[in-house]
Amino acid sequence: MPEFQIAKILSLSTLAFVFAILWTPLLTHYLYKYKLGKNIRNSGKTPVFSKLHAHKAGTPTMGGILIWLTLLILIILFSFLGDFLNLEFLTKLNFLSRSETLLPLGALIATAIVGLVDDWLDVRGKGAKGGGGLTVGHRLFIYTVIALVGALWFYFKLDWTVLHVPFFGNFEIGWWYIPIFILVIISTSFSVNESDGLDGLAGGTLITSYVAFGVIAFALGRYDLAAFCGVITGGLLAFLWFNIPPARFYLGDTGAMSLGVTLAIIAMLTNYVILLPIIGLLFVFESLSVLLQVFHKKIKKRKLFHSTPIHHHFQAIGWSESKIVMRFWVISAITAAIGIILFLLDRGL
């Protein structure tokens, strides 16, 4: 019944928020104890960024652990312990299913572990030519491998070869589904990673995107996937509670990388991936500003923006961090609402 599913999704989302809030002090204790703080390097390549963010040096990263570990614990609790203890109320809250949530869960954990390694290398000053974690090339390779695994899963295991274009219908694209899938995963993970630069920015904009695709999944009758989005949203809200300026910790690659990849996979699972650039329009702007900066510097030999991603440009021209973040939240909420409206119109609801 839809009423029960709504209650289930809201209960899981609330539980994820409360549970994450409760165990955050334990996480931050160890992050501070082992000095897993963010490094702000002043190499001369990013003078604007280094100057604006020098005061944030030492603030722990790896905060994304809060979100994906909360999700993993709740899945274990409701899917495995419920059956093992034969407790019906636990099994009713189970949202792990092969067709809906197994793939995004696997991708989330796999990329979270890779991101965790990247964060550890960064705080220890290892990798990336003497410090800074994984290089862009290494990240791109890892994104591609994970995306390829997901694409092959969709193509061979789920037999997905159809791309839905709102208002125009379904299009059979055959093996082209594989490169399109890979492109979506890589571009989304890159874009979300770029947005993780100000206190509360990535967390707030990710919340609106996950809520939007949670609504879409629910309307499509994919209740486990909607619950999955709800639990991530609850974890993100708890993270945001501690990430609002001044941040207690940062999302880090273990959060940004994994949540970006997972968001893309969820969009593919709903077959409304065409709406992803609309719902996550701010992520598009963030990554586009970086690409424009690179090309402009190569062609014109000078910067197009003071600093990129674009939120750093607004900082450089005098906007306060809170003003940028809250305005970006407002924009992300509006674009998410537009995406839901387009989905509902396409469905004829």
DOVO-439709 format. One record per residue: residue in three letters; y, x, z of N, C-alpha, C in turn. Coordinates in steps of 0.05 Angstrom, whole numbers, padded with zeros to 5 digits, always signed. Example, Ala and Ser with C-alpha at 12.3 -4.5 7.8 and 13.67 -1.06 7.14 Angstrom:
Ala-00114+00264+00156-00090+00246+00156-00066+00264+00156/Ser-00045+00257+00142-00021+00273+00143+00001+00258+00157/
END
This chain:
Met-00024+00017+00000+00000+00000+00000+00025+00018+00000/Pro+00045+00011-00016+00069+00027-00017+00083+00029+00010/Glu+00082+00007+00026+00095+00008+00052+00083+00030+00070/Phe+00056+00031+00070+00043+00052+00086+00050+00080+00076/Gln+00051+00083+00049+00056+00109+00037+00085+00118+00044/Ile+00104+00099+00044+00131+00106+00052+00132+00115+00081/Ala+00118+00100+00099+00116+00108+00127+00103+00135+00130/Lys+00082+00140+00115+00068+00166+00116+00086+00189+00108/Ile+00100+00185+00086+00117+00207+00075+00140+00213+00095/Leu+00152+00192+00105+00174+00196+00124+00164+00208+00150/Ser+00140+00200+00159+00129+00211+00183+00123+00241+00180/Leu+00111+00248+00157+00105+00276+00152+00130+00293+00150/Ser+00150+00282+00137+00176+00296+00134+00189+00301+00161/Thr+00189+00280+00178+00200+00283+00204+00184+00302+00221/Leu+00158+00300+00220+00141+00318+00235+00145+00347+00227/Ala+00148+00352+00201+00153+00379+00191+00179+00390+00202/Phe+00199+00373+00202+00225+00381+00213+00223+00389+00243/Val+00211+00371+00258+00209+00375+00287+00192+00400+00293/Phe+00169+00402+00280+00151+00425+00285+00165+00451+00277/Ala+00179+00451+00255+00192+00476+00246+00215+00483+00265/Ile+00229+00463+00275+00251+00469+00295+00239+00481+00320/Leu+00216+00471+00328+00204+00480+00354+00194+00508+00352/Trp+00183+00516+00329+00172+00543+00328+00191+00564+00316/Thr+00215+00556+00309+00235+00575+00298+00242+00597+00319/Pro+00246+00590+00345+00252+00612+00364+00231+00634+00364/Leu+00205+00626+00361+00184+00646+00360+00187+00664+00335/Leu+00193+00652+00313+00197+00667+00288+00221+00686+00290/Thr+00243+00676+00299+00267+00693+00301+00264+00715+00321/His+00248+00709+00342+00243+00730+00362+00231+00755+00349/Tyr+00210+00750+00333+00196+00773+00320+00213+00785+00298/Leu+00228+00768+00283+00245+00779+00262+00266+00799+00274/Tyr+00277+00791+00297+00297+00809+00310+00284+00832+00324/Lys+00261+00827+00336+00247+00847+00351+00240+00871+00333/Tyr+00230+00865+00310+00221+00886+00291+00242+00893+00271/Lys+00267+00884+00276+00290+00892+00260+00285+00888+00230/Leu+00277+00864+00223+00272+00857+00195+00297+00845+00183/Gly+00319+00861+00185+00345+00851+00177+00352+00858+00148/Lys+00371+00843+00138+00380+00846+00111+00396+00872+00107/Asn+00391+00885+00086+00406+00910+00079+00428+00903+00059/Ile+00453+00911+00066+00475+00908+00047+00482+00936+00037/Arg+00472+00943+00014+00475+00970+00004+00502+00973-00012/Asn+00516+00994-00007+00541+00998-00022+00537+01022-00041/Ser+00523+01016-00063+00517+01037-00083+00539+01041-00103/Gly+00559+01024-00102+00581+01026-00122+00577+01008-00146/Lys+00552+00997-00149+00547+00980-00172+00557+00951-00167/Thr+00558+00943-00142+00567+00916-00135+00588+00917-00113/Pro+00611+00929-00119+00631+00933-00098+00642+00907-00086/Val+00645+00886-00102+00656+00861-00092+00636+00848-00072/Phe+00611+00847-00080+00590+00836-00063+00588+00852-00037/Ser+00587+00878-00039+00583+00895-00016+00606+00891+00004/Lys+00630+00888-00005+00653+00885+00012+00653+00857+00026/Leu+00646+00836+00011+00646+00809+00021+00624+00804+00041/His+00602+00819+00039+00578+00813+00055+00570+00836+00074/Ala+00588+00855+00078+00582+00877+00096+00575+00868+00124/His+00589+00847+00133+00585+00837+00160+00558+00824+00165/Lys+00543+00818+00143+00517+00805+00146+00494+00824+00148/Ala+00500+00850+00146+00479+00870+00149+00465+00867+00176/Gly+00438+00868+00175+00423+00866+00200+00412+00838+00206/Thr+00424+00817+00194+00414+00790+00198+00386+00788+00185/Pro+00366+00779+00200+00339+00778+00190+00336+00762+00164/Thr+00319+00771+00147+00311+00756+00123+00283+00746+00129/Met+00268+00737+00109+00241+00726+00112+00241+00699+00125/Gly+00264+00685+00126+00264+00659+00139+00248+00638+00124/Gly+00241+00643+00099+00225+00625+00083+00197+00620+00095/Ile+00188+00639+00113+00163+00636+00127+00162+00609+00141/Leu+00185+00602+00153+00187+00577+00168+00178+00553+00151/Ile+00184+00552+00126+00179+00529+00109+00150+00529+00099/Trp+00141+00551+00087+00114+00550+00076+00092+00551+00097/Leu+00097+00564+00120+00077+00565+00141+00075+00537+00155/Thr+00098+00524+00158+00098+00497+00169+00081+00478+00151/Leu+00086+00480+00125+00070+00464+00106+00040+00470+00108/Leu+00033+00496+00108+00005+00504+00109-00008+00494+00135/Ile+00006+00496+00157-00006+00487+00183-00011+00457+00183/Leu+00008+00442+00172+00005+00413+00172-00018+00405+00153/Ile-00021+00419+00131-00043+00413+00112-00070+00419+00126/Ile-00071+00441+00139-00096+00448+00154-00102+00427+00175/Leu-00081+00419+00189-00084+00400+00211-00095+00373+00201/Phe-00083+00363+00180-00090+00336+00171-00114+00335+00151/Ser-00118+00356+00137-00140+00355+00117-00167+00365+00128/Phe-00166+00386+00144-00190+00399+00154-00197+00390+00183/Leu-00177+00391+00201-00183+00384+00228-00189+00354+00231/Gly-00176+00338+00214-00181+00309+00215-00210+00303+00210/Asp-00221+00316+00189-00249+00312+00182-00268+00324+00203/Phe-00261+00348+00212-00277+00363+00231-00279+00348+00258/Leu-00257+00337+00267-00256+00323+00293-00262+00293+00290/Asn-00264+00284+00264-00270+00256+00258-00249+00238+00271/Leu-00224+00246+00268-00201+00230+00278-00187+00216+00255/Glu-00189+00189+00254-00179+00174+00231-00149+00176+00228/Phe-00134+00177+00250-00105+00178+00248-00096+00204+00235/Leu-00112+00226+00238-00105+00251+00225-00112+00250+00195/Thr-00135+00239+00189-00143+00238+00161-00125+00220+00144/Lys-00114+00200+00157-00096+00182+00142-00070+00196+00134/Leu-00063+00217+00148-00039+00233+00141-00045+00256+00122/Asn-00070+00258+00114-00077+00280+00096-00063+00276+00069/Phe-00051+00298+00058-00038+00296+00032-00047+00319+00014/Leu-00070+00331+00020-00081+00351+00003-00101+00338-00017/Ser-00095+00341-00043-00112+00329-00063-00114+00348-00087/Arg-00137+00349-00100-00141+00368-00122-00123+00363-00145/Ser-00118+00337-00151-00103+00330-00175-00073+00332-00171/Glu-00063+00331-00146-00034+00330-00142-00022+00353-00127/Thr-00035+00363-00106-00022+00382-00089-00036+00409-00086/Leu-00060+00411-00096-00075+00437-00094-00061+00459-00109/Leu-00053+00454-00134-00040+00475-00150-00013+00483-00139/Pro+00005+00464-00132+00030+00473-00121+00027+00487-00094/Leu+00007+00479-00078+00002+00493-00053-00007+00522-00058/Gly-00026+00526-00077-00035+00552-00083-00013+00570-00094/Ala+00004+00559-00111+00027+00574-00122+00047+00581-00100/Leu+00052+00562-00082+00071+00567-00061+00062+00590-00043/Ile+00036+00589-00035+00026+00610-00017+00025+00637-00031/Ala+00016+00637-00056+00013+00663-00071+00040+00676-00075/Thr+00060+00660-00084+00087+00672-00088+00101+00678-00062/Ala+00095+00663-00041+00107+00669-00015+00097+00696-00004/Ile+00072+00702-00008+00061+00728+00001+00074+00751-00015/Val+00076+00747-00042+00089+00767-00058+00118+00771-00049/Gly+00132+00749-00044+00160+00750-00035+00162+00763-00008/Leu+00142+00759+00009+00142+00771+00036+00140+00801+00033/Val+00123+00811+00015+00120+00839+00010+00147+00851+00000/Asp+00159+00836-00018+00185+00844-00029+00206+00847-00007/Asp+00207+00827+00010+00226+00827+00033+00221+00851+00051/Trp+00195+00856+00057+00189+00878+00075+00197+00905+00062/Leu+00192+00908+00037+00201+00933+00023+00231+00936+00024/Asp+00245+00914+00022+00274+00914+00022+00285+00923+00049/Val+00275+00910+00070+00286+00917+00097+00277+00945+00106/Arg+00255+00955+00095+00247+00983+00102+00258+01003+00082/Gly+00274+00994+00063+00287+01013+00045+00268+01026+00026/Lys+00247+01012+00018+00227+01023+00000+00226+01008-00026/Gly+00214+01020-00047+00212+01008-00073+00239+01009-00088/Ala+00239+00998-00112+00264+00995-00128+00281+01020-00128/Lys+00269+01043-00136+00283+01068-00138+00296+01077-00111/Gly+00280+01075-00090+00289+01085-00065+00299+01063-00045/Gly+00298+01039-00053+00306+01017-00035+00313+00992-00049/Gly+00308+00969-00036+00315+00944-00048+00292+00927-00057/Gly+00267+00935-00049+00244+00918-00056+00235+00922-00085/Leu+00224+00901-00096+00213+00902-00123+00235+00903-00143/Thr+00231+00916-00165+00250+00917-00187+00249+00890-00202/Val+00269+00885-00219+00270+00861-00235+00246+00860-00253/Gly+00238+00883-00264+00215+00884-00281+00189+00876-00267/His+00186+00886-00242+00163+00879-00226+00162+00849-00220/Arg+00185+00838-00213+00187+00809-00207+00180+00793-00231/Leu+00191+00801-00254+00186+00786-00278+00157+00786-00285/Phe+00144+00809-00282+00115+00811-00287+00099+00793-00268/Ile+00106+00792-00243+00092+00776-00223+00097+00746-00229/Tyr+00121+00739-00235+00127+00711-00243+00110+00703-00267/Thr+00109+00721-00286+00094+00714-00311+00064+00710-00306/Val+00053+00728-00289+00024+00725-00283+00019+00699-00269/Ile+00035+00692-00249+00031+00667-00234+00035+00643-00252/Ala+00056+00645-00269+00061+00623-00288+00038+00620-00308/Leu+00027+00642-00317+00004+00641-00336-00020+00628-00324/Val-00026+00635-00299-00048+00622-00285-00044+00592-00283/Gly-00020+00584-00275-00013+00555-00274-00015+00542-00301/Ala-00005+00555-00322-00006+00544-00349-00035+00539-00358/Leu-00051+00559-00353-00080+00557-00361-00094+00535-00346/Trp-00086+00532-00320-00098+00511-00304-00090+00484-00316/Phe-00065+00480-00322-00056+00455-00334-00070+00449-00361/Tyr-00072+00470-00377-00081+00467-00405-00112+00462-00406/Phe-00126+00478-00391-00156+00477-00393-00168+00459-00372/Lys-00158+00460-00347-00170+00444-00326-00160+00415-00326/Leu-00134+00411-00330-00123+00384-00330-00120+00372-00357/Asp-00124+00388-00378-00122+00379-00406-00094+00368-00412/Trp-00073+00381-00402-00046+00372-00407-00035+00386-00432/Thr-00030+00370-00452-00018+00380-00476+00005+00363-00486/Val+00014+00345-00468+00035+00325-00475+00060+00331-00458/Leu+00082+00331-00472+00108+00335-00459+00124+00309-00462/His+00133+00298-00439+00148+00273-00439+00178+00279-00441/Val+00191+00267-00461+00220+00269-00464+00232+00241-00458/Pro+00247+00239-00437+00259+00213-00429+00273+00199-00453/Phe+00267+00173-00456+00279+00156-00476+00268+00160-00504/Phe+00251+00181-00507+00239+00186-00534+00209+00186-00533/Gly+00197+00186-00509+00168+00183-00507+00153+00209-00504/Asn+00127+00208-00508+00110+00232-00505+00105+00246-00531/Phe+00104+00273-00529+00100+00289-00553+00076+00307-00549/Glu+00057+00306-00567+00033+00324-00565+00042+00351-00576/Ile+00041+00371-00558+00050+00398-00566+00028+00419-00566/Gly+00003+00410-00559-00019+00428-00561-00016+00454-00544/Trp-00023+00477-00556-00022+00502-00541+00006+00511-00535/Trp+00026+00499-00547+00054+00505-00540+00061+00499-00511/Tyr+00043+00482-00499+00047+00475-00471+00047+00500-00453/Ile+00030+00520-00461+00028+00544-00445+00053+00560-00444/Pro+00066+00568-00467+00091+00583-00465+00114+00567-00453/Ile+00114+00541-00458+00135+00525-00445+00132+00525-00415/Phe+00108+00522-00405+00102+00523-00377+00112+00549-00365/Ile+00105+00571-00378+00112+00598-00368+00143+00601-00367/Leu+00156+00591-00388+00185+00593-00389+00198+00577-00366/Val+00188+00553-00361+00199+00537-00339+00195+00550-00312/Ile+00171+00561-00307+00166+00574-00281+00184+00598-00277/Ile+00186+00615-00297+00202+00640-00295+00231+00633-00291/Ser+00242+00616-00308+00270+00609-00307+00278+00596-00281/Thr+00261+00578-00270+00267+00564-00245+00266+00583-00222/Ser+00245+00600-00221+00243+00619-00198+00266+00639-00198/Phe+00274+00648-00222+00296+00666-00224+00322+00652-00215/Ser+00326+00628-00223+00351+00613-00217+00353+00607-00187/Val+00331+00598-00175+00332+00593-00147+00337+00618-00131/Asn+00325+00640-00139+00329+00666-00126+00358+00674-00127/Glu+00372+00669-00149+00400+00676-00152+00418+00660-00133/Ser+00409+00636-00127+00426+00618-00110+00424+00626-00080/Asp+00405+00643-00073+00402+00650-00045+00421+00673-00038/Gly+00447+00666-00037+00467+00687-00032+00488+00681-00011/Leu+00490+00655-00003+00509+00647+00018+00494+00631+00039/Asp+00504+00631+00063+00492+00616+00085+00490+00586+00078/Gly+00465+00576+00076+00461+00548+00071+00460+00539+00042/Leu+00467+00557+00024+00470+00549-00004+00443+00542-00017/Ala+00424+00560-00016+00398+00555-00029+00383+00532-00014/Gly+00384+00532+00012+00370+00512+00028+00380+00484+00021/Gly+00407+00480+00020+00418+00454+00015+00413+00444-00013/Thr+00415+00462-00033+00411+00453-00060+00381+00449-00066/Leu+00364+00464-00053+00335+00459-00056+00327+00432-00044/Ile+00339+00424-00022+00333+00398-00010+00338+00375-00030/Thr+00360+00375-00043+00366+00353-00061+00347+00353-00085/Ser+00338+00376-00094+00319+00377-00116+00292+00367-00108/Tyr+00283+00375-00084+00256+00366-00075+00256+00336-00068/Val+00278+00327-00057+00281+00298-00052+00279+00282-00079/Ala+00293+00292-00099+00294+00278-00125+00266+00277-00137/Phe+00251+00299-00137+00224+00299-00148+00204+00285-00130/Gly+00210+00283-00104+00194+00267-00086+00197+00238-00093/Val+00221+00229-00099+00226+00201-00107+00211+00196-00134/Ile+00213+00214-00152+00200+00211-00179+00170+00209-00175/Ala+00159+00227-00159+00130+00227-00154+00121+00201-00141/Phe+00136+00191-00122+00129+00166-00109+00130+00143-00129/Ala+00150+00142-00146+00152+00120-00166+00130+00121-00186/Leu+00119+00145-00190+00096+00148-00209+00069+00142-00195/Gly+00070+00136-00169+00045+00131-00154+00031+00156-00145/Arg+00044+00179-00146+00032+00204-00137+00042+00209-00109/Tyr+00029+00194-00091+00039+00194-00063+00034+00220-00048/Asp+00012+00234-00054+00007+00260-00041+00027+00280-00050/Leu+00035+00280-00075+00055+00298-00085+00082+00292-00072/Ala+00088+00266-00069+00113+00258-00056+00113+00267-00027/Ala+00090+00265-00014+00088+00274+00014+00092+00304+00016/Phe+00081+00318-00004+00084+00347-00006+00114+00355-00007/Cys+00128+00341-00024+00157+00345-00027+00171+00338+00000/Gly+00162+00317+00013+00174+00309+00038+00171+00330+00060/Val+00147+00342+00062+00142+00362+00082+00159+00387+00077/Ile+00161+00395+00051+00179+00418+00044+00208+00411+00051/Thr+00216+00387+00046+00243+00378+00053+00248+00380+00083/Gly+00228+00370+00099+00231+00372+00128+00233+00401+00137/Gly+00217+00418+00126+00219+00447+00133+00245+00459+00125/Leu+00255+00451+00101+00281+00461+00092+00304+00452+00110/Leu+00302+00427+00119+00323+00417+00138+00324+00432+00164/Ala+00299+00439+00174+00298+00455+00198+00309+00483+00193/Phe+00302+00495+00170+00313+00521+00162+00344+00519+00160/Leu+00354+00498+00148+00383+00495+00144+00397+00493+00171/Trp+00384+00481+00191+00395+00478+00218+00404+00506+00229/Phe+00387+00526+00223+00392+00553+00233+00406+00571+00213/Asn+00408+00561+00188+00419+00577+00167+00448+00571+00161/Ile+00458+00549+00173+00487+00543+00170+00504+00565+00183/Pro+00526+00573+00170+00542+00595+00180+00549+00593+00210/Pro+00547+00614+00225+00535+00640+00217+00504+00638+00218/Ala+00491+00647+00197+00463+00644+00194+00447+00659+00215/Arg+00427+00646+00226+00408+00659+00244+00389+00677+00229/Phe+00382+00669+00205+00365+00685+00187+00369+00675+00159/Tyr+00359+00689+00140+00361+00682+00111+00335+00674+00099/Leu+00336+00660+00077+00312+00650+00064+00294+00673+00055/Gly+00306+00693+00042+00291+00716+00032+00274+00708+00007/Asp+00262+00729-00005+00246+00724-00028+00221+00708-00022/Thr+00211+00711+00003+00187+00696+00011+00192+00666+00011/Gly+00218+00658+00012+00225+00630+00011+00236+00622-00017/Ala+00255+00637-00027+00268+00630-00052+00249+00632-00075/Met+00233+00654-00076+00214+00657-00098+00193+00636-00098/Ser+00181+00630-00075+00159+00611-00074+00169+00582-00078/Leu+00192+00576-00067+00202+00548-00070+00212+00543-00098/Gly+00222+00563-00112+00230+00560-00140+00206+00555-00158/Val+00185+00571-00155+00160+00568-00170+00148+00541-00165/Thr+00147+00533-00140+00134+00507-00132+00150+00484-00143/Leu+00176+00485-00142+00193+00464-00153+00187+00460-00183/Ala+00184+00482-00198+00178+00480-00226+00151+00468-00231/Ile+00131+00475-00215+00104+00464-00219+00104+00434-00213/Ile+00119+00426-00192+00121+00398-00186+00134+00382-00209/Ala+00154+00394-00221+00167+00381-00244+00148+00378-00267/Met+00131+00398-00271+00111+00396-00292+00089+00375-00286/Leu+00082+00373-00260+00062+00354-00252+00071+00325-00256/Thr+00097+00320-00252+00107+00294-00257+00111+00288-00286/Asn+00111+00309-00303+00116+00307-00332+00145+00298-00337/Tyr+00162+00304-00318+00191+00299-00322+00207+00325-00319/Val+00195+00346-00330+00207+00373-00328+00233+00374-00343/Ile+00237+00356-00363+00262+00355-00378+00285+00349-00360/Leu+00280+00335-00338+00301+00328-00319+00307+00350-00299/Leu+00290+00371-00298+00295+00393-00279+00322+00407-00283/Pro+00330+00413-00307+00357+00426-00310+00380+00408-00302/Ile+00375+00382-00302+00396+00364-00293+00396+00362-00262/Ile+00373+00357-00251+00370+00355-00222+00379+00381-00209/Gly+00370+00404-00220+00377+00430-00209+00399+00443-00226/Leu+00419+00428-00233+00441+00439-00251+00454+00464-00238/Leu+00458+00464-00212+00471+00487-00199+00454+00512-00203/Phe+00428+00509-00202+00411+00533-00207+00415+00544-00235/Val+00419+00525-00254+00425+00533-00282+00451+00549-00283/Phe+00471+00539-00270+00497+00552-00270+00495+00580-00257/Glu+00480+00582-00236+00477+00608-00222+00465+00629-00240/Ser+00443+00622-00252+00429+00642-00270+00445+00646-00295/Leu+00458+00626-00306+00473+00628-00330+00497+00647-00326/Ser+00509+00646-00303+00532+00664-00297+00523+00693-00297/Val+00499+00698-00287+00489+00726-00286+00484+00735-00315/Leu+00471+00719-00331+00465+00726-00359+00491+00731-00375/Leu+00511+00713-00371+00536+00716-00385+00550+00742-00377/Gln+00549+00748-00351+00561+00773-00341+00549+00797-00354/Val+00522+00798-00356+00508+00821-00368+00516+00824-00397/Phe+00515+00802-00412+00521+00803-00441+00550+00810-00446/His+00568+00799-00430+00597+00804-00433+00603+00834-00428/Lys+00590+00845-00407+00595+00873-00401+00584+00892-00423/Lys+00562+00884-00436+00551+00900-00457+00568+00899-00482/Ile+00579+00875-00488+00594+00871-00513+00624+00878-00509/Lys+00636+00868-00488+00665+00873-00484+00671+00897-00466/Lys+00650+00908-00453+00653+00931-00435+00670+00924-00410/Arg+00671+00899-00403+00685+00891-00378+00672+00866-00368/Lys+00678+00859-00343+00666+00836-00330+00679+00810-00339/Leu+00663+00789-00340+00673+00763-00345+00680+00749-00319/Phe+00665+00754-00298+00670+00743-00271+00675+00767-00252/His+00688+00761-00230+00693+00782-00210+00666+00793-00199/Ser+00647+00774-00195+00621+00781-00185+00602+00758-00191/Thr+00577+00764-00195+00557+00743-00200+00534+00746-00181/Pro+00519+00724-00176+00521+00697-00187+00548+00684-00181/Ile+00553+00661-00193+00579+00649-00194+00591+00643-00166/His+00574+00639-00146+00585+00634-00119+00600+00658-00108/His+00591+00682-00116+00605+00706-00108+00633+00709-00122/His+00635+00698-00146+00660+00698-00160+00681+00681-00144/Phe+00672+00658-00135+00690+00640-00120+00698+00653-00094/Gln+00679+00668-00081+00686+00683-00057+00708+00704-00063/Ala+00705+00717-00086+00723+00739-00093+00751+00729-00098/Ile+00754+00704-00108+00781+00693-00113+00793+00679-00089/Gly+00778+00680-00066+00790+00670-00041+00779+00646-00029/Trp+00759+00633-00041+00746+00610-00029+00730+00619-00005/Ser+00731+00603+00016+00715+00609+00040+00685+00603+00034/Glu+00668+00616+00048+00639+00612+00044+00631+00583+00049/Ser+00642+00571+00070+00635+00543+00076+00644+00524+00054/Lys+00668+00529+00043+00678+00512+00022+00660+00513-00002/Ile+00652+00537-00010+00634+00540-00033+00608+00525-00029/Val+00595+00530-00006+00569+00519+00000+00570+00488+00001/Met+00590+00477+00015+00591+00448+00017+00598+00435-00009/Arg+00615+00447-00025+00620+00436-00052+00596+00437-00070/Phe+00581+00459-00068+00556+00461-00083+00536+00440-00074/Trp+00535+00435-00048+00517+00414-00038+00525+00387-00050/Val+00550+00381-00051+00559+00356-00062+00551+00353-00091/Ile+00556+00375-00106+00548+00374-00135+00518+00371-00138/Ser+00503+00385-00122+00473+00383-00124+00464+00355-00118/Ala+00476+00342-00098+00469+00314-00092+00475+00295-00115/Ile+00497+00300-00128+00505+00283-00150+00486+00287-00174/Thr+00480+00312-00180+00462+00317-00203+00434+00307-00198/Ala+00425+00309-00172+00399+00298-00165+00398+00268-00169/Ala+00420+00255-00161+00422+00226-00164+00422+00218-00194/Ile+00436+00234-00210+00436+00229-00239+00408+00232-00251/Gly+00394+00252-00242+00366+00256-00251+00349+00232-00244/Ile+00351+00222-00220+00335+00198-00211+00343+00174-00228/Ile+00369+00170-00233+00378+00148-00249+00366+00149-00277/Leu+00367+00173-00289+00355+00176-00316+00325+00170-00316/Phe+00311+00179-00295+00283+00173-00292+00278+00143-00291/Leu+00293+00129-00274+00289+00100-00271+00296+00085-00296/Leu+00316+00094-00310+00323+00081-00336+00301+00085-00356/Asp+00290+00110-00356+00269+00116-00375+00244+00099-00369/Arg+00239+00094-00344+00216+00078-00336+00220+00048-00339/Gly+00246+00041-00344+00252+00013-00347+00252-00002-00321/Leu+00258+00012-00298+00258+00000-00272+00285-00010-00265/
END
